[in-house]
């Protein structure tokens, strides 16, 4: 209880509230601009939060929540989702706004559903995460190695199309993690005679390059059309009506639970949760024919789900040290930079930090609600910002933010190089999360494997005496092989159907 009160006092301090509010505002602005995703928003601002310590983590949480919600604004107004999480919102949000002339109503339902989903997921995080943390007492060196392997196994889930390319990305991340001085033997590895690489590949410049700079290059290459596709309607309604609350209430509750559960599964994300919730809402609706033509439930379901993912994705991050999606992969790096080591022992060693994160998630969703209802008219104008203005701004933020970390031009060169490599890999249909995942987990896997072998005199039989480690390795094997098994099963099913 003392830890909870200490965390509450920290979160509700004036400085913390200010930076959290600023983070939510920046997140909504980025989310509402097509081309700027939640991943880009968090990665761009990551360097500027290092000096803020705990309040910096709160600011990043605010950006996370705000960006996911902000994507619904352009999805409803111009049929262009600001983030991939809001793609399902276009199906009913845009028809309600333009076919029925109720853009204000659509935005109000989206804000209500987003707020409820975010708050419920934060509540479930507060309830579930401490219970899961009790297994920490049973985690030793073999279990930590097995946990790292399990984290690497989810690359098959976060890989966009090709599992092989996802595995290659993870291997690339592991190789990058091996660069620098070996902490066990104090020998230099892959430094190529440069002092810059002695401390290893710098995480933040690499992350900004792969996620933000590469996307800028893609946007610059594309033929960017004007985002102002049609004249914007005047918003006649800001708050949801009693009828809207009654009609969408059950859908919001069910979708929030679905979003939290899906978010807690490593390798998933808001886009998957939103489509699942949309399909469930349509299947059990009394008016399924209204979906696709401006149904309120069609807006509430995906928005409640994708915002609930924010709290759900923090569950495996805090309890197991495994990021649930791309944004929490960045959050993992941010927490480690601030001296917070997510994993099974976090709740016993840094309890105040954990409660600070959970309470900050509550506060971020409250600010999101206040900004959503109080400034919908202003945010709706964001869709009219010319896209050609965004790339130069992002370029500047990437360069200045990277240099500000260590005041080192080497970091800027690394960021630009990573951006160019990321651009090429994306064009070759690789995805970036496996690379980041491999880089983050490389030290966990390598160091704990070496310690395990030291304890067992080089014998792998030690895992047979550690059931938790054995179970995690078994789950990792299933996770890696499941795409191959599913592909084989679908092939046999198709042949049977042909016969």
N, C-alpha and C positions, 0 to 999 in steps of 0.2 A: 504493500500500500504506500509506503514511503517513496518507493521508486516511482510509482504512478504520480504522486503529488509533485515530486521533483520535476518529472517530465512535463506535467501540466503547467507548472510555474515557468518553465523554459519556453514552452510553445506559446503561452499567452503573454509573454513579455512584448513590449511595444515594438522592439526591433524585429523580433521573430514574426509577429503578425504583419508588419510592413513588408518584409521580404516574401512571405508566403503570398500575400495579396498581389505583390508585384509579379511573382511567378505565375499565378493563375491568370493575371491580365496578359502577360506576355504569351502564355500558352494558348489562350483563346485567340489572340491575334494571329499567331502562327498557324493554329489549327484551321482558322477560317480563310487562310490564303492557300489556294490550290498549289501544290508543289512543295509546301513546307509541312512536313509530317511531324508527329510527336517525337520521333527519333531525332530528327534534325533539330527541333527546338531544344531538346534536352542536351544534345551533344554540343550545340553552338554555345549554350550558356554555361556548360560544365566548367570551363576554365575560370569564369568570373565568380564562381561560388567557392573556390578553394579557401579564400581568405575569410569566408564567413563561418566556416566550421559547421556547427549544428544547424544554424539558420540557413546555411547553404543547401543542406539536404532538404530542409523544409521548402525552400524555394524550388528545388528540382521536382519535388512532389507536386507542388502547385502547378508547375509547367506541365507535368505529366497529365494531371487531371484536366487542366484547362484546354490543352491541345486536343485531347480526345473529344471533349465536348464541342470545341470550336469547329471541328470538321462537319458538324451537322448544319451549321449556318449556311455555308455555300451549297451543301447537298440539298437543302430545302429551297434556297433562293434561286440558284442558277443550275441545279441538277449536276453539279460537279463536287463530289465529296472532297473536303479539305484533307482528309486522311482516309486510308483504306478502311478504317473501322466504320466509317459512315456511308459506305457504298450502299448498304441495304436501306438506309434512310431515304435515299433518292426515290425508291419505288413508290412510296406514298407521300413523302414530304413535298416533293416537287409538284405532283398533281394537286395536292391540297392548296399549295401556295398559288399556283397559276391557273389550274383548271377551275378551281372553286373560289379563287381570290381570297384565301384565308392564310396568308403567309404568317401573320402574327399568331394565329392559333397554332399553326404547325410549330413555330419556334417555341411557344409557351409549353406545348406538350413535350417537346424535345428537352427543354430545360428541366421540367418537372421529373421526367423519367431519368434523365442523367443524374440529377441530384439524388434521387432515391436510390438508384443503383450504386452510386459511389458511396453513400452513407451505409447502406446495408453491407457492402463488401468490406468496408472498414470495420464494421461491427463484427462480422464473421472473422476477420483477421484478428481482432482483439480476443475473440473467444477460442478460435482454433489453434492459432500459433503457439500460445503458451502450453497448450495440451501436448502438441507435437514436440515441443522442446524438451519434454521429460525424458525422451529417449536419449538425450545427450549423455547421460551417465554411462550408457552402454557403448559409446563411440570411442574406439581407440585408433591407433595408426592404421590397421588393416581396414577398418570401417571407413576411415576418411579417404583412403585410396579407392575403395569400392564406390564411395559416393562421387568421387571425381570421375571415375569411369562411367558411372550412371549419367552424370551431367553431360559427358561427351556423347553418350549414346543418343541423346535427343536431337542430334544434328539431322537425323533422318526425318524428324518431324518439322524442323525449321527450314529444311531445304525446300526451295520453291518448286522445282520440277524434278531434277535428277538427284537421286540419293548418292550416286557415285561422286558427283560434283560437290555435294554437301560434305561427304567424307574427306574429299581432297581439301576442301576449305578448312576443315577441322585439323587435318594434318599440317596444313600451312600455318595455322595458328599455333600448333604445338611447336613447330620449328622456330617460329618467331619468339616463342616463350623461352627457347633454349639459348637465345642470344644473350651474351653478357657473362659476368663472372658467376661461376658455379658456387653456390653458397656452401656446399659440402666440402669440395676439394679446393676451393679458391683458385681454380684455373679459369682462364679466359676461353670462351667458346664463341666462334663466328664473329669476332670483333673486327677482323680484317685490319688490325693494326691501328684502329681509330679509338681515341679516348672517349668519344661520344657514346659508343656502343658498350662500354664497360658495364654500365649500370643497366643494360638491357634496352629493349625497344620501349620507348616511352608510350604509355597506353593512350593518353588523351590525344596527342597529335595523330596517332594512327587511327583512333576512333573517329575524330573529326574528319580526317581525310577520307576514310572509307564510307562514312554515312552522309556527311554533309557536302564535302567538296566534290565527290563523285557525282552526287545528284545535281549539283550546279552545272557540271560539265554536260550531263545528260539533258538538262533543261536548256542549256545554251545551244545544244545541237538540234533540239526539237524545233519544229515550226510552231512557235507559241502564238496562239490566237487570242483575241481579246476576250477577257473574262466577262465583260458586260454583255451577255448574250441577249438580254432583253431589258426593257425598262423595268425598274424595280417598283413593286407595288407599295403603297403606303400601308404601314402596319397599323391595323385597326384594333388589335387585341394583344395585350401583353401577358396578362395572367390567365391561367386555365380556368374554364368555367366548372361549376359543380358537376355538370353532366359529363364533361371530359374526364374529370377525376374519377367519377363513378364508373365510367365505361372502360377506362384504361387501367384502373387500379389493379385488378387481378393480373393483367398482362405484365404490368411493371414489376409486381412482386415475383412472379414466376421467372421472368426474364432476368431479373437481378440475381436470383439464385443460380440460374443457368450460367450467367456471366461469371459469377464468382467461382463456380466449380470448374468451368472451362479455363478460366484464368489461372487456377491453381495447378493445372496440368502443364508441366514444362513443355515448351515447344508450340503451344497454341497462341492465341492472341485475340484481340478485339474483333478482327474481321470474321474469324470463325465463330466466335460467340454471337455476333450480331446476326449472322445468317441462320445459325441454329435456332436462335430465339424467334426470328421472323417466321421460320417454317413452323415452329411449334405454335406460335400465336395464330397463324393462319389455319393450321390443321384443327385446332380446338375452338376456333371462333364460331359464333352463331351466324356471322355474316362473312363467310370466306370470299364471296364474290366481290366484296367491297375492297379487298386488298388489291393494291396496284392502281386504285382510283382515288386515293386520298383517305384511306382508313386511319383513324387516330391510333388504333392498335398497331398498325404497320409502322408508325413513327416511334411509338413508345417502346416497342419490343427491342429493336436494335440499339436504341439509345440507352435504355436501361442496362442492356447486356454489356455493351462495349465500355461503359463507364464502370460497371461492376468488376470488370477485368483488372482495373487498377489495383483494387484491394486484393483480389484473388491471386494476381501474379506476385504480390509481395509475400504470400505464404511460403512457397518453396524458396524464395530468395532469402528470407530471414531465418527460416528453420533449417534449410539444407544447404544454403549458399549456392543454389542453382537458379539462374534467372528464368522467369516464366516466358518472357518474350524479349524483343529487341530493346525496348526501353529499359526494362529491368536489368538487362545485360549492362547497359550504361550505368544504371543506378548501382549495380554491384561494384563497378570500377570506382564510382564516386565514393561509395561507402568505404572501400578499402583505402582510398586516398586520404580519407578523414580518420583513419585508424580504427574503423569499425569493421570487424571480420565476420560477415554473415556465415551462419552455419549452426550446427547442433549446439555448440557451447555459447552462443550469443546471449541467450536468455539467462544464463547463469553468471556470465562474466560482465555483461554490459546491459543490465536490465533497464536502466534509465534511458539508454539510447533507443532501445526497442520501443518502449512506451512513447518516447518522443516522436518516433516515426509514425506510430499508429494514431496518436492524437493529432499530429500534423496532417494526416490524411483526412481525418474528420473536418478539421478547420479548412483545408483546401476545398473540399466539396461544399462547405457552407459559403465560402467566398465565391465559388463558381456559381452557386445559386443566386447570390446577391448581384453579382456582375451580370449574370444572364438576364435576370428580370429587370435590372436597373439600367442596363446599357444595350438592350437588344437593338434599339433603333440605330445606335452608333455602330455596333458590330456588323449590322446588316449592310453598312456602306463599304465594308472591307472588300466585298465581292467586286467592287468597281475599281479597285486599285490595279493599274496596268501591270501585267506579269513581268514586263521588261524591267521594272524597277526592282524586282525581288532579287535577281541573281547578283547584281553588284553589291547589294546590302549583305547578302549571305557570304559573298567572297570576303568582304571587309571583316565581318564578324569572325569568320574562320581564321583569317590571318592574324588579326589583333588578339583574339582569344588564345590562339596557340602560342604566340610570342609572349603573352602576359604570364604564362605559367612559370617559365624559368628565365625569361628575358634572353632566350637563346635562339638564334636564327637557325640552328640545326633542327630545332623542333618544327619550324616553318617549312624547311626543306623536306623533312620527313612527312609532314602533313600533305604537302603538294604531291610528293611521290606516291604516298598511299592513296591519294585521291585519283591520280592517273591510273594506278594499278587497279583500284576499285572500279573505275569507269570501264576499263578493259574487261575485267571479270564479269561485271554486270552485263556487258554486251555479249559475253560468252555464256550467259544464263547461269552464272554463279550467284549465290546470295551471300551477304556479308555476315549475318549472325553466327554461322559456324566458325568463321575465322576468329571473331571476337571471343567466342566460347572456348575455342582451343587455346587462345592466348591467355585467357583468364585462368583456366583450369590446369594449364601446363605445370605450374609449380606445385599445385596440390597433388596431381597424379605422380609426378616424378619424385618429389621429396618423400611422400608417404610410401611409395613403392620401395624406395631404397631403404627407408627405415624398417619397413616390414621385413625385407630380405635380411637385414642385419639382425633383427630379432629372431628370425627363424634359421639363421645360418645358411641362407640361400634356398631354403625349401619353400615351395608354394603350398605345401600341405597345411600351413598355418591358417589358410582360409577355411579349411574344413572344421576348425575348432572355433570359428567365429561365425555363427549363424546369420547375424545381421549383414556382415560383409558378403557372405555367400549369397544371401537373398538379393542384395543389391546388384551383385555381378550377374545373377540369373536374370533379373529384370532388365539389366542393360543389354544382355544378349538377346532377349526377346525384342527389345526396342530396336536393336540394330537389324534383326532378321525379319521383323514384321513386314516391312515393305516388300521384301522378296517373297514372303509367304503369301501376302495378299495378292501380289501380281500373279503368282502361280495359281492361286485359288480362283481369281477372276478369269484367267485363261481357260481353266478347266470348265468353269461355269459357262463361259461363252461357247466352248466346243460342245458341251452337253445341250445347250439351247439350240445350236445349229442342227444337231442330230435329231 
